[in-house]
Amino acid sequence: MKRRFLNTAAAMAIPLIAAGCTITAGPDGVSDPVAGFTTVTARAGAVTGKRTAWVQSREDAQTLSAQVKSLVQNKTIGPDVAVQVALLNNKGLQAAYAEIGLSAADMWQESMLVNPTISIGMIGVDPVRTIEGAVVSNILALATHKRRVEVADARFRQAQLRAAEETLRLAADTRRAWINAVSAWESVSYLNKAQAAADAASELAQKLGETGAFTKTGQAREHVFYAEITGQAAEARLAARTAKEELTRLMGLWGPDVDYSVPNMLPTLPKGAKAKRAIEAEALKNRVDLEIAKLELEALAKSYGLTEATRYVTDLELLSGVEVEREESEEGGTETSVAPTLELEFVIPIFDTGKARMRKAELAYMQAANRMVEKAVNIRSEARSAYDAYRSTYDIARHYRNSVVPLRTKIEAESVLTYNGMITNTFELLADTRAKISSVMLSLNAKRNFWLADVNLGTAIHGGGSSSGGGDAPAAAEASAEGH
């Protein structure tokens, strides 16, 4: 009769050595909690000129909160301050940064060898009668280790660029929100003045009507104009409050931090429009989303090689172990023998030869290649369109500023003079005043559209989807302007 006894220490140690199991620390720096964030800081800082931060602890959060309070509480903020606050305080951006850490952890994980599986077999329930122990090591994982790390590295670089893209997107959205909020309050400011003028005209029309010098139709015309201006002013105030709330959300503010103001006047137009002679080449060079597409193609190319390497063998495992036997002899003594074991398990590709997987890999690669080319074509078009909009809105806004509004102002001034000289009647004076109000509102809208086009030009060059970072920031409005 044979009695088998497993020497547990030997059964576990020898197969581990045989399997070549080692523990690696992963690529340099990938285990750092902020691994990869330097790429985000560099790319976003080069475009926005602002600092970014990845909160890793309560202390970091408290420090940034204090900085945000010092920037916004009870202050009138410009576009640069708004962007800086958003980059430091927006929690959605912090969630996007977490994707970098997740990708770094995936790369760290791929850099490690696959843990071996320990197998212990027994006869009956007596642990002394254990017959064998083994360690299973995946040979296929070892063979493809380098390529899997390369794929993970490409994905890691993609995650960094996506985080940079989100940073640029938030910066541009915040800048747009600031422009919209300031423009809305500028409209409110002017409509308040127009409302006062319309109120005076309505009262004048009523008094003239009482004397019989003004028809009832003329009186009604001035009354309804005052009523319309009053309604427009109320709508403008609502739009201004809504625009400011959008800016507040993007900056991640709440509680006492919302006690900030924005100017009530957009900056004047620059002296001249920017010239972009090689706008397409500049966009192709700087667009973050195009770099992400290139990395996607690289990752799929490496995955394609990985698929080719595992085409015929999909599951290959090496089982190694040791078996210790103790035999009782007829003379009453015992004899012990040790026998190493080695088993090889793999799938025989009789039915699934791997051609389907190869075909899927090839199609996925070609799909990514075509999408990247399409993106490059679209980027060229977006850059041309953005610059055309930028230049056109500049010309339109300058036309209203230099031609339309001055002429309307001159007409109104001349109407007042001729009215005082009893040359122009009241009807003409009030009509000229209404026309000037309409022209000024068109001029304000044209100026807002230009600054928005300026931001969009930056997004077309640097990326970030339909609303990514950039553009030259308009300078903050005059310090003397009252905020809201």
Beta strands, then each sheet from edge to edge (+ up, - down):
strand 1: 2-4
strand 2: 117-122
strand 3: 130-138
strand 4: 316-328
strand 5: 334-346
sheet 1: 1+ 4- 3+ 2-
sheet 2: 1+ 4- 5+
end
